[in-house]
Amino acid sequence: MPASLKRINVPGGASVLLHVCEVCGAEASFGVGVEFRQALIRLAGGDVVTAKRLLGKWYCGEHRPTGGDARG
């Protein structure tokens, strides 16, 4: 599954991007190959395809890569 670009606005004007696990689709906390600042710049400019690529791959705790697998 690709990284989700669902955005949630939170108090204070901030927003949160939610990610889902590449394996099972659960909420994901562990990103691999992430260039977050560049992804936000591209997303703000409307380039969703590049933003998704720059967000890398995301995994839940159960499917988090370890060792050599962590390079994405």
mmCIF file of the C-alpha atoms, coordinates in Angstrom:
data_MODEL
# 
_entry.id   MODEL 
# 
loop_
_atom_site.group_PDB 
_atom_site.id 
_atom_site.type_symbol 
_atom_site.label_atom_id 
_atom_site.label_alt_id 
_atom_site.label_comp_id 
_atom_site.label_asym_id 
_atom_site.label_entity_id 
_atom_site.label_seq_id 
_atom_site.pdbx_PDB_ins_code 
_atom_site.Cartn_x 
_atom_site.Cartn_y 
_atom_site.Cartn_z 
_atom_site.occupancy 
_atom_site.B_iso_or_equiv 
_atom_site.pdbx_formal_charge 
_atom_site.auth_seq_id 
_atom_site.auth_comp_id 
_atom_site.auth_asym_id 
_atom_site.auth_atom_id 
_atom_site.pdbx_PDB_model_num 
ATOM 1  C CA . MET A 1 1  ? 0.000  0.000  0.000  1.00 0.00 ? 1  MET A CA 1 
ATOM 2  C CA . PRO A 1 2  ? 1.267  3.502  -0.749 1.00 0.00 ? 2  PRO A CA 1 
ATOM 3  C CA . ALA A 1 3  ? 1.783  6.127  1.917  1.00 0.00 ? 3  ALA A CA 1 
ATOM 4  C CA . SER A 1 4  ? -1.427 7.882  2.793  1.00 0.00 ? 4  SER A CA 1 
ATOM 5  C CA . LEU A 1 5  ? -1.651 11.593 2.227  1.00 0.00 ? 5  LEU A CA 1 
ATOM 6  C CA . LYS A 1 6  ? -4.660 12.045 4.487  1.00 0.00 ? 6  LYS A CA 1 
ATOM 7  C CA . ARG A 1 7  ? -4.237 15.305 6.314  1.00 0.00 ? 7  ARG A CA 1 
ATOM 8  C CA . ILE A 1 8  ? -5.889 16.132 9.641  1.00 0.00 ? 8  ILE A CA 1 
ATOM 9  C CA . ASN A 1 9  ? -5.975 19.686 10.976 1.00 0.00 ? 9  ASN A CA 1 
ATOM 10 C CA . VAL A 1 10 ? -5.274 20.043 14.678 1.00 0.00 ? 10 VAL A CA 1 
ATOM 11 C CA . PRO A 1 11 ? -5.765 22.987 17.066 1.00 0.00 ? 11 PRO A CA 1 
ATOM 12 C CA . GLY A 1 12 ? -3.273 25.788 16.565 1.00 0.00 ? 12 GLY A CA 1 
ATOM 13 C CA . GLY A 1 13 ? -3.303 25.601 12.768 1.00 0.00 ? 13 GLY A CA 1 
ATOM 14 C CA . ALA A 1 14 ? -1.004 22.590 12.432 1.00 0.00 ? 14 ALA A CA 1 
ATOM 15 C CA . SER A 1 15 ? -1.805 19.546 10.342 1.00 0.00 ? 15 SER A CA 1 
ATOM 16 C CA . VAL A 1 16 ? -0.835 15.879 10.557 1.00 0.00 ? 16 VAL A CA 1 
ATOM 17 C CA . LEU A 1 17 ? -0.218 13.483 7.687  1.00 0.00 ? 17 LEU A CA 1 
ATOM 18 C CA . LEU A 1 18 ? -1.389 9.959  8.436  1.00 0.00 ? 18 LEU A CA 1 
ATOM 19 C CA . HIS A 1 19 ? 0.522  6.967  7.107  1.00 0.00 ? 19 HIS A CA 1 
ATOM 20 C CA . VAL A 1 20 ? -0.485 3.336  6.761  1.00 0.00 ? 20 VAL A CA 1 
ATOM 21 C CA . CYS A 1 21 ? 1.646  0.197  6.979  1.00 0.00 ? 21 CYS A CA 1 
ATOM 22 C CA . GLU A 1 22 ? 2.927  -1.073 3.619  1.00 0.00 ? 22 GLU A CA 1 
ATOM 23 C CA . VAL A 1 23 ? 2.151  -4.642 4.752  1.00 0.00 ? 23 VAL A CA 1 
ATOM 24 C CA . CYS A 1 24 ? -1.145 -4.623 6.654  1.00 0.00 ? 24 CYS A CA 1 
ATOM 25 C CA . GLY A 1 25 ? -2.677 -1.147 6.311  1.00 0.00 ? 25 GLY A CA 1 
ATOM 26 C CA . ALA A 1 26 ? -2.590 -0.346 10.045 1.00 0.00 ? 26 ALA A CA 1 
ATOM 27 C CA . GLU A 1 27 ? -1.503 3.073  11.330 1.00 0.00 ? 27 GLU A CA 1 
ATOM 28 C CA . ALA A 1 28 ? 2.229  3.359  10.751 1.00 0.00 ? 28 ALA A CA 1 
ATOM 29 C CA . SER A 1 29 ? 4.844  5.124  12.878 1.00 0.00 ? 29 SER A CA 1 
ATOM 30 C CA . PHE A 1 30 ? 8.089  3.943  11.254 1.00 0.00 ? 30 PHE A CA 1 
ATOM 31 C CA . GLY A 1 31 ? 9.118  5.605  7.991  1.00 0.00 ? 31 GLY A CA 1 
ATOM 32 C CA . VAL A 1 32 ? 11.923 4.431  5.693  1.00 0.00 ? 32 VAL A CA 1 
ATOM 33 C CA . GLY A 1 33 ? 13.416 6.598  2.942  1.00 0.00 ? 33 GLY A CA 1 
ATOM 34 C CA . VAL A 1 34 ? 11.458 9.660  4.069  1.00 0.00 ? 34 VAL A CA 1 
ATOM 35 C CA . GLU A 1 35 ? 12.284 13.181 2.838  1.00 0.00 ? 35 GLU A CA 1 
ATOM 36 C CA . PHE A 1 36 ? 9.506  14.891 4.750  1.00 0.00 ? 36 PHE A CA 1 
ATOM 37 C CA . ARG A 1 37 ? 10.393 18.550 4.176  1.00 0.00 ? 37 ARG A CA 1 
ATOM 38 C CA . GLN A 1 38 ? 10.682 18.038 0.394  1.00 0.00 ? 38 GLN A CA 1 
ATOM 39 C CA . ALA A 1 39 ? 7.417  16.070 0.383  1.00 0.00 ? 39 ALA A CA 1 
ATOM 40 C CA . LEU A 1 40 ? 5.589  18.953 2.093  1.00 0.00 ? 40 LEU A CA 1 
ATOM 41 C CA . ILE A 1 41 ? 7.038  21.450 -0.388 1.00 0.00 ? 41 ILE A CA 1 
ATOM 42 C CA . ARG A 1 42 ? 5.884  19.311 -3.327 1.00 0.00 ? 42 ARG A CA 1 
ATOM 43 C CA . LEU A 1 43 ? 2.475  18.731 -1.742 1.00 0.00 ? 43 LEU A CA 1 
ATOM 44 C CA . ALA A 1 44 ? 1.997  22.474 -1.197 1.00 0.00 ? 44 ALA A CA 1 
ATOM 45 C CA . GLY A 1 45 ? 2.801  22.978 -4.895 1.00 0.00 ? 45 GLY A CA 1 
ATOM 46 C CA . GLY A 1 46 ? 0.206  20.395 -5.927 1.00 0.00 ? 46 GLY A CA 1 
ATOM 47 C CA . ASP A 1 47 ? 2.682  17.672 -6.980 1.00 0.00 ? 47 ASP A CA 1 
ATOM 48 C CA . VAL A 1 48 ? 1.030  14.764 -5.148 1.00 0.00 ? 48 VAL A CA 1 
ATOM 49 C CA . VAL A 1 49 ? 2.827  12.026 -7.128 1.00 0.00 ? 49 VAL A CA 1 
ATOM 50 C CA . THR A 1 50 ? 6.303  13.260 -6.168 1.00 0.00 ? 50 THR A CA 1 
ATOM 51 C CA . ALA A 1 51 ? 5.168  13.989 -2.598 1.00 0.00 ? 51 ALA A CA 1 
ATOM 52 C CA . LYS A 1 52 ? 4.062  10.357 -2.175 1.00 0.00 ? 52 LYS A CA 1 
ATOM 53 C CA . ARG A 1 53 ? 7.430  9.106  -3.441 1.00 0.00 ? 53 ARG A CA 1 
ATOM 54 C CA . LEU A 1 54 ? 9.308  11.437 -1.080 1.00 0.00 ? 54 LEU A CA 1 
ATOM 55 C CA . LEU A 1 55 ? 7.278  10.193 1.891  1.00 0.00 ? 55 LEU A CA 1 
ATOM 56 C CA . GLY A 1 56 ? 9.009  6.825  1.532  1.00 0.00 ? 56 GLY A CA 1 
ATOM 57 C CA . LYS A 1 57 ? 7.525  3.631  2.924  1.00 0.00 ? 57 LYS A CA 1 
ATOM 58 C CA . TRP A 1 58 ? 5.818  3.335  6.289  1.00 0.00 ? 58 TRP A CA 1 
ATOM 59 C CA . TYR A 1 59 ? 5.381  0.380  8.642  1.00 0.00 ? 59 TYR A CA 1 
ATOM 60 C CA . CYS A 1 60 ? 3.559  -0.435 11.860 1.00 0.00 ? 60 CYS A CA 1 
ATOM 61 C CA . GLY A 1 61 ? 5.520  -1.757 14.862 1.00 0.00 ? 61 GLY A CA 1 
ATOM 62 C CA . GLU A 1 62 ? 4.833  -5.373 13.945 1.00 0.00 ? 62 GLU A CA 1 
ATOM 63 C CA . HIS A 1 63 ? 6.133  -5.047 10.363 1.00 0.00 ? 63 HIS A CA 1 
ATOM 64 C CA . ARG A 1 64 ? 8.933  -2.536 10.966 1.00 0.00 ? 64 ARG A CA 1 
ATOM 65 C CA . PRO A 1 65 ? 12.049 -3.480 8.974  1.00 0.00 ? 65 PRO A CA 1 
ATOM 66 C CA . THR A 1 66 ? 15.182 -4.255 10.973 1.00 0.00 ? 66 THR A CA 1 
ATOM 67 C CA . GLY A 1 67 ? 18.865 -4.331 10.084 1.00 0.00 ? 67 GLY A CA 1 
ATOM 68 C CA . GLY A 1 68 ? 19.659 -4.244 6.366  1.00 0.00 ? 68 GLY A CA 1 
ATOM 69 C CA . ASP A 1 69 ? 15.964 -4.083 5.429  1.00 0.00 ? 69 ASP A CA 1 
ATOM 70 C CA . ALA A 1 70 ? 15.616 -0.593 6.922  1.00 0.00 ? 70 ALA A CA 1 
ATOM 71 C CA . ARG A 1 71 ? 16.975 1.258  3.899  1.00 0.00 ? 71 ARG A CA 1 
ATOM 72 C CA . GLY A 1 72 ? 13.742 0.967  1.939  1.00 0.00 ? 72 GLY A CA 1 
# 
